[in-house]
């Protein structure tokens, strides 16, 4: 599980530097959320991958927003809801999501 120590919202310069290490992720238009999208093979593959991410998020106690559209287009948004912005926990979760094996598109 991620640390329960107080979380600090990162300044935008730190956010941009950390984002360089996560090339598949982007910032939303307000610079407050990490966003990544996948086009999955089919609905079942999208749900399976979404469930793997959900299991990881539950273990870490840090929960992203999931969007499944047009049956196989998965988008994840990560931010620290309580602070309304990005923290180190968000980048850690994104990196761990990246480490999951991605199904073929």
C-alpha positions in Angstrom: 0.0 0.0 0.0 1.1 3.5 -0.6 2.2 5.6 2.3 -0.5 7.1 4.5 1.7 10.1 5.2 0.3 13.5 4.4 0.1 14.1 0.6 1.2 17.3 -1.0 -0.1 18.6 -4.3 2.8 18.9 -6.8 3.7 22.2 -8.5 3.1 22.1 -12.3 6.9 22.1 -13.0 7.3 18.9 -10.9 4.3 17.4 -12.6 5.8 18.0 -16.1 9.2 16.5 -15.0 7.5 13.4 -13.6 5.3 13.1 -16.7 8.4 12.7 -18.8 8.9 9.3 -17.2 5.4 8.2 -18.2 5.3 8.7 -22.0 1.9 7.1 -22.5 0.2 9.5 -20.1 -0.9 13.0 -20.7 -2.2 15.9 -18.6 -5.8 17.0 -18.9 -6.4 20.5 -20.1 -6.3 21.9 -16.6 -3.0 20.2 -15.7 -4.7 18.5 -12.8 -5.2 14.9 -13.9 -3.1 12.1 -15.5 -5.0 10.6 -18.5 -4.3 7.5 -20.5 -6.4 5.7 -23.1 -6.3 2.2 -24.6 -8.2 0.7 -27.5 -8.8 -2.9 -26.5 -9.4 -6.0 -28.7 -13.1 -6.3 -27.6 -15.4 -5.6 -24.6 -14.2 -8.7 -22.7 -10.6 -7.6 -23.0 -11.4 -4.1 -21.8 -13.3 -5.4 -18.8 -10.5 -7.8 -17.9 -7.9 -5.1 -18.0 -10.1 -2.7 -16.1 -10.5 -5.3 -13.4 -6.8 -5.8 -13.1 -6.3 -2.0 -12.7 -9.2 -2.0 -10.1 -7.5 -4.8 -8.1 -4.2 -2.8 -8.1 -6.0 0.4 -7.1 -7.8 -1.4 -4.3 -4.6 -2.8 -2.9 -3.0 0.6 -3.0 -6.0 2.4 -1.6 -5.8 5.0 -4.4 -8.7 4.9 -7.0 -8.7 6.3 -10.5 -11.7 7.2 -12.6 -12.6 4.6 -15.3 -14.3 5.4 -18.5 -15.3 2.6 -20.9 -16.8 3.9 -24.1 -17.9 2.4 -27.4 -17.4 -1.1 -25.8 -13.6 -1.2 -26.1 -12.2 2.2 -25.6 -10.8 2.5 -22.0 -9.7 5.8 -20.5 -8.2 6.2 -17.0 -8.0 9.5 -15.1 -5.8 9.7 -12.0 -5.6 12.5 -9.5 -5.8 13.0 -5.8 -9.4 13.9 -5.3 -9.0 15.3 -1.8 -6.4 17.8 -3.1 -7.9 18.5 -6.5 -4.6 17.8 -8.3 -1.6 15.6 -8.7 0.6 14.1 -6.1 3.5 11.6 -6.0 0.8 8.8 -5.3 -0.8 9.5 -8.7 2.5 9.1 -10.6 3.2 5.9 -8.6 -0.2 4.5 -9.5 0.3 5.4 -13.2 3.7 3.7 -13.3 2.2 0.6 -11.7 -0.6 0.5 -14.2 2.0 0.8 -17.0 3.7 -2.3 -15.5 0.6 -4.4 -16.0 0.7 -6.5 -19.1 -1.4 -4.7 -21.7 -3.7 -6.8 -23.9 -3.2 -6.5 -27.6 -5.3 -3.9 -29.4 
